[in-house]
Amino acid sequence: MVASSLMGGGGAQAQDTQDDDLGSQPLTPPSGADLGNAEPEAGAESGAESGAEGTAEPADGARSPPSPSSSQPARPAGEKAGVLMAALTAALHDLDDADGKALLGRLEAAANLWIPDGAVTSEPAIKPLLRLVRGRVALVQGRLDDADAQLREASAVLDTTSIEVKDARRLREAIRFFRASVAEARARPTLFGHGCGRPLGIRRLARDEDAVRQALLEEVGSRFADVARGPDRFWARRAAFASARLSEDIARLAMGAPNYRTVLMPPPFSIEHVDGAGLVEPTLGAWLSGLRRAYSEILAAIDARDPDEALNERVRVQAAGLGKLEFTATETVSNPWRKDFHPGLVRMARRAERADATGRFVPIETAVAITAMNEALATGIDTVDGAYALAGLSTASPDQLGVEPIIMALSSSTQRVVVAGMIAAERVVKGKNGAEKAASLRGPLLAATASALKAMPGETRPFETLQASLYGPAERGLVALLSVGRADRAAIEVIVGAADLPVVERAWLAAEFADSRLAPQYDAWGHDKDERVAAMAVWGGVTARGRKFAGYLLRPGDPGLVGCVSRRFD
């Protein structure tokens, strides 16, 4: 997402970062002897600094430092301060790993280090650095408000502390990096939550959830991008890596099995063979290529002059893992009527096409195609030419296509012709006189859809596969009913009240319609024993009438889909 700009600091900063006092590699935390366990010198400065920056004090506020070792002479304050800086920096640079408990232990050990007398005077950067480490402890523990407060305090302390420019620069970028990490931690439950739009198949709800995810992703990504373009190469690389890793997690989420009710389908008669993953996620391949490029750029930015071995290893592991990604949606779809293709067959895909002598479809003028399809339709709809003509005319010339051939197709005994009639019914009502056509088509379409649903085998549900979603009469009929109801809003009560349709499908149609005329149905289904039915009724009822009039349907404290939908209105 932002790796292309991670070198924003430029080569001018490279030499500066080599000799930063804060270092660029994790260091080993010091032992007690390294810190020089000496008695504090008397004076107000000792009490103020050690009390403010040290480990939590006992109730009476008094704390005695460890006794000096007889075999280890006390170290000067400057040397002790340098060792403390190394310990705190090592903790701050420590990468997240699978063992969160061990990471937290290392961070807490650094955050609770005893600050000897004079250390802050010798190394004033200890004050903001210690708060940074404490902020990261809170972040790892999930105390995000506390983490943000510590990071803001670290920034305020840094603004009032006189330290070298290069040290201040690195600390400031570290603060920005961890504040971006806090924003990411806040966003992750929403970014990677299951949501309820796709499980329920409600298109508008799925789009709303996707929009929220996209906005959060852009917000978090922009925070990391600011650091990646910043002047400090060390934190720029880590910000670029954090952004790329977040994008990879999103890509993995997108590779999950979709609900085909929410997928915008291509014209089914224009397909010969198609891979399901490529159809559902056409941009995912480009996204993965971008991630591989991002990881390569991060690795290229790590060199011997400015090393970061921990990040180097982590990036290599992530990059290797990209090669193991596999699509969940691996279904390959084939047009079931392809065997009936022949030279001269005309179809409407993204353009008008005719099959040549080799069976390959080549473009033709739309006017020529309309004439050919009208001629094919005049000879009957039970041929492959007639079915393709019916579906094609509903796209190329919906205003001129009447309902009579569509009604004939819906009552055909040939599944290909029925599906063609359903596709035509879906499209023809979107043209001129759509409401009148919808009123005529409503009854035959309801009957054909109910018959197709009853004929589904066993426990099979509509839209379970991409093949069925494109070519199944039950699926095409339900989609056509949505279109008919939207064209003739007076018909939706008849459609949703059709007893021949399963309740769950009627509830789905009602949720998609979201019409106040269906208020009695929403109220009746709002507490249905089927969680899907209840959740769809809550969505449709509140969307149709608004929270003010239908807020009683909301139950945000409920588990599962009902609670998920209810919380969308909070």
N, C-alpha and C positions, 0 to 999 in steps of 0.2 A: 504493500500500500504506500509506504513512504521510503522504501529502501533506495529508490533512485535519487533521493535528496540527502542521503545520510552523510555525504561528503561535503555538506554545506559549509562546515567549518573551514574547509580548504587546507591546503598543505602548509599554510603559514602557521597554523596552530600545532602542526605535528611535532616540531621541536619543543614547543612549550610544554606539551603534555608528557614528553619524555622525562623531564626532571621535576614534575609536580611533586610537592612534598606529600600529597595524598596518595601517590603511587598509582599504578594501573593494574596491579595483580593482587589477588587475595594473599594476605600475609598470615603467618601463624600467630594466634593470640599469645600474649606474653604470659609467663608464669608469675607467681607472686614475687619471686626473687628479682625478675626483670623489672618489676615496678618499683623496686627499692622500698621495702617496707620500713620506713623510718618514721620516727615520731614527728608530728607536725611542729612547725615553728610557731611560737606564740605570736598572736596578732589577729586583728579583726579580719584581714584578708583571708587567713586560713579558714576561719569558721565560716565566712560567707561563701567562699567558693566551694569548699568540700560539702557544706550543707546543701547548697543549691544543686550541685551537679553530681553528687555521689549517690550511692545506693540508698534506698528508703531507710530513714532513721528509726530507732526505737521510739516508743511513746514519749519518753522524756526528752527526746531530741539529742541526747548525748551519744556519742559513738567514739570509741577508742580505736585508733588505727592498730593494725597488727604490730606486734613487737618486732624490732629489727633482728635479723638473723646474726648470730655472733660470727658466722663464717662468711657472711655476705655484707660488704660495706654498703652504706647508704649511697644511692646514686644522686647526682645533682638534679635539681628540679627540671632543667632543660632536657636532660637525658630521659628522665621519667616521662616527661611530656611527649617526647618522640616515640617512646614505646607505646604509650596510650594511644597516640594518633594512629600508630600502625595497627593496633588491635581494633580500634573503632572502624578504620578504613577497611580492614579485612572483612569485618562483619557486614559493612555496607555493600561491599563488592561481591559478597558470597551469592552465587546464583541459586535460584529456587531449584529444588530437586525433588525426587519422588518421596524422600524421607522428610516430610514436613516437620515432624517432631524433632528430628536432629537439627534441622535448620533453625527452628524456633529456639532450641536450647543454645545454639551458638550465638544467636542474636541477643537473647536475654542475658547471657554471660557478659557480652560486651556492654549492653545497656546498663548493667548493674556494677560495672567496674568502679572501684574506689578511686576518686580523683585526689592525688596527693597535693600537698600544699605547694603553691607556686606554679602548678602545672598549667593552669589557665592563663596566668600571666606570661609564662614562657611560650605557650602555644594557644593563642586566643581562638583558633579555629576549632578547638575541642568543644566549645560551647554549642555552636550550631551543629557540629558533627554528632555530638551525643544526642541531641534532639532528633536528628535525622534517623539515627539508629533506633531510638525509641518509637519514632513514627513507623518505621518498618516493622518493628515488633507488633504494634497494634494492627498493622495491615495484615500480617501473617495470621494473627489471631482473629481476624474478621471484625475488629472494632474500627470500622471505617471512619466514624465521626472523630474518634480519638486520634486516629492516624492523621486525618486532615488537620486537626488542631495542632498536633505536634509539628507537622510540616510547615504550617503557617507560622508557628512560633520560631521554628528554625530559620525561616526566611526573615522574620523580624529581627532576630538576634544577629543574623549575618549582616543586615543593613546597618546595624549600630556597632559592628565589630571591625576593628582596623586590622586587616590581614592582607597578605600579598594578593595582587590582582589575579594571578593564575590560580591560587588556591580558592579565592572567592568565586572565580568563574566556574571551577569544577563543582564546588558545593552548590552553587546556584542551579547548575544544570542537573545535579543529583536531586535537588528538591523538586524541580519541574518533572523529572522522570518519575519520581515516586508519587507525585500528585496525579500524574497521568495513570499510574498503576492503581491508585485509589479509584479514579473514575472508571477504569476497566473493571475493577472488582464490583463496583456498584452496578455496572451494566450487564455483567455476565448472567445473572439470573434471568433477565429478560432476553438477552441475546440467545441463550442456549436453553431456555425453557421450552417445553413442548408446545405451549400455546394450545388454542382450541379451534382455530379456524380451519386448519388442515384436517385434524381428526374428525371434525364434524362435516367437512366438505363445504363450508359456507364461504363463498368466494370473496364477498366484501370483507368479512372478518379476517380471512387469511391475508388479504391485501393490506388491511389496516395493521395487522401484526407485522407484516413484512416492512411496512413504512416505518413503524416504530423501531424495529431492529436496524433498519438502514440509517435512521437518524442517529441512533446511539453509536453505531459503528463509525459513522463519520465524525461524531463528536470526539470519541476516544482516539480515533485515528489521527485527528488534527492535533490533539495534545501530544501524542508521540511524535508526530511529524515536526512540530515546533522544536522538540529536543533533537531530533535527527538532523535538522538543519542548523542546529546551534553551533557554538564555537568550540565545544569540547568533544574531541573525537571519541573518547572513551564512552561517554554517555550517549553520544550520537549513535554509535554502533549498537548499543544495548536497546535504545529506543527503536531503532530500525528492526531489530530482532523481535522485540515485543510486539510491534505492529504486524510483522510478517507472521508470527506465531498465532496472533489473534485471527488474522485473515485465513490462515490454514484451518483453524478450528471452525470458522464459519463455512469454509469449503467442505469440510467433512460433514457438517450438519446438512448442507445442501445435497449431499450425496445420498442421504437417507431415502427410503421408499416414499414416494409422494402419494397424495390422495388425488386421483385423476379427476375428481369433481372440480378441483380448483385449478386445473391446468388448462390453458388456452390451447385447444386442439387445432391442428391443420385440417383442411378439407380431406376427409378420409379417402375419397375416390381418386385423389391426386397422388396417393402413396402407393409405391410398389413394394419396397422394403425399407425399413427404418429401424435404427437402434434406439431403444427406449431411452437410454441415458442421454444420447445426443439430442433427442426430441425435447426431453423435459428440462435439461440443463445445458443448453447450447453454448453458454459462455463459460462453463466450468473449466473446460480445457485451457482456455486462454488465461483464466485465473490461476490455475496450477502452474502454467508456464511463467507467469509473473512472479509467483512465489519462488520458483527455482532460481529465477534471475535475481530476486531480492537476496536470497541466501548466498548466492555467489558474490554479490557486491559486498555483503557484510564480511565474508571471508577475505575478499581482496583488500578490505580496509584494515585488516589486522596484519601487521608485519613485524619484523624483528625489532624495529626502532620503537614500536608502540604496541607491545604484545598484550594479549588477553587470552591466555591458554584456556581458561574455563569457558569463555564464550566461544572460542574457536571449536572446542570439542562439542559443545551443545549445538552449534549451528550445523556441524557435520552430521550429527545424529538426526536432526530435524530434516535436513536435506535428503538423507538416505531414506527416511521414512516416507517421503513424498512418492518415491518410486513404488511403494507397496500399496498405494491407495487403489481401491477398486470401487466401481460403481455398484450401488445396491440395485438400481434399476437397470438390469442387464437384459430385460426382455426384448427380443427382436420381433418386430411386427411385420406381417406380410399381408398384402391385399388378398383376401380369400377368393376374389373373383378374377384374379390376374390370369388364370388359365383360360378365361373366355375372351381375353384381349385378341384383337385381330386388326389387320391393316384397315385404315379408314375410321376407326373408332375415335370419336371426338369427346373431349372432356374439358372441364374448367378446373385448372389448378390455380397457380398464381396468375396464369394467363391462359388464353385459349390454345389448345393443343390438339393435334391429330396424329394418330399412329401411322408411320410410314410402312413401306414394304418389309422392312427389317424388324418391325415391332417397336421401334424407338419413337417416342412422342416428340414432335417438332412444333414450333409455334405457328399459329395461323391468325388471321385477322379475326377480331371478335365478331364482327358482322357476319363473316363467313361461317364461324362456329355457330352462331345463333340460328342461321338458316338451316345448317346441317342438323342441329339438335331438334329444331321444330319438325323437320322431315322425319327424323327417327322416332319422335314422340307420336307422330301421326300414324305410324305403322303399328304402335302398341308399346306398352310399358313392360312387358314380360321378357324382353330381350335385354342383353347387356347394354346395347345401344340406347334402348328406351330408358333404362334406369339411370345411365350416365347423363342422358339428355335431360331427364327430370331434375336431377340434382344440379346440373350445370346451368339450366335456364333459371333456376331459383337464385342463382348468383349473378349471372350475366344480364338477365332481363326479368327481374322479379315483378315489375309493374305489369308486364304483359302476360305473365303466367297465371292462369286461373286455378281455382281450387279443385275442379272436377278431376283432372288426372292425378292429383295428389290424393284425393279421397279414394280413387280406384286403387292406387298403389298401397294405401294403408290396409286395404282389405284383401290384398294379394296373398296367395299361399307360398310365394317365393320370398325367402327372407331378404335377398338382395333388393328386391323391389320395395318391400316394406321399409327397409332402412333408407332407401332413396326417397321414399315418400316422407319419412320423418325428417330427413335433412332438408327437403324442400319445404315442409311445413315450418320448420325453424326459421328459414330465411325469407320466405315469401311474405310473412306478416310484417317484416321490417320495411317493406316498400309501400307504394301507394295503396290506399284503401286497406291497410293492414288490419285495422280493427274489424272490418266487415269479414275479411278472409279468416281472421282468428275465430270469430263467432261460428263460421261454417265448419272449420276444421276441428274445433274443440271436442265434439262428441266422437268422431271417428278416431282422433288421435288418442283420446282417453281409452277407448276400447282396445286399440292396438297395443298401447303401452301396458295396460293391465294384463292382456293376454301374454305379452312377452315376459312380464315379471313372474306370472304364474308358471311359465314354462322353464324358468331357470332351475337347474338341478340342485337338489339337496340344500346345503347351507350356503350356497353361493350368493354373494351379495353384488349388487350393481357396482361398477367402476373398480372392481378388484384388480383387473389387469388392463394394460394399455390396449391390448388387442380388442377386448370387449368394449372399452371406452370409445374406441374409434368405430367399431363395426357391429356392436351388439344392439339389437333392437330395443331392449329394455333401457339401455343407457341413452341411445339416441332419442327414444321417446320421452324420457324425463327431461332432457335438455330442450326438446321441442316444446314441451308443456310450459317450461319456464318462459320461452319466447312468446308463445301464444298468450299466456297470462299477462305478460308485460304489455303486449299490444292491445289487449282487451281487458282492462282492469276489472270490468264487471264480471268477467268469467272466472276470476281467481277463487271466489267462494265455491263455485261448482267444482273446480279442479281440486282444491284442498279438501272438499267434502266428499270426494269420490270414494265410496266404500270399497270399490274393487281394488284400490291401491293400498299397499301396506302402510300402516300408520307412520312408520319411520320415514318413508318416502314422502308422504303428505306433509309431515313436520318439516322435512328438508325444503320442500317447495314453499311452505308457508314462511320459513325463515328467510329464504331468498326473496320472496315477494315483499316481506316486511310492510304489510298494508294494514291500516287501522280497521278495515272492514273484517279482518280476521281475529279481532280482539277476543271473541268467545272461544275460539280454538286455542289461542295462546294461553288463556286462563285455564282452559280444561287440561291442556297438556303440560302446563308449567310445573306440575308435581307428579308427572307420569313416572311409573316405576322404571321405565327404560330411561337411563341417564341421558342417552342421546336425544330422545324425544323431548325431555324436560329442558335440556340445555338449548336446543334449537328454538323451543317456545319462548324461553327467556330472552334470547337474542332477538327474535322476530318481534315479540311484544314490546320490548323497551325501545327498539329501533323505530318501530312504527309509530308509537305514541309518545315517546320521550319519557325520561325518568320521572318527571313530575306526575305523569298519569299512570305509569305502569311500573314504578319503582318497587312496588310490593312483590313483584316477581323475582327481584334480585335477592340472592343469598350468597354474598361474598365469602362467608365463613364455611360454606359447604366444600367438601373435598371433590376432586374430579372435575368433570366438564361443566357442571352447573356453577360451581364456585369460580372456575376459570372464566366463563363467559360473564358472570356477574361482576367480577373485578375489572373487566374491560370498561365498565361504565363509571368506575370510581374516579 
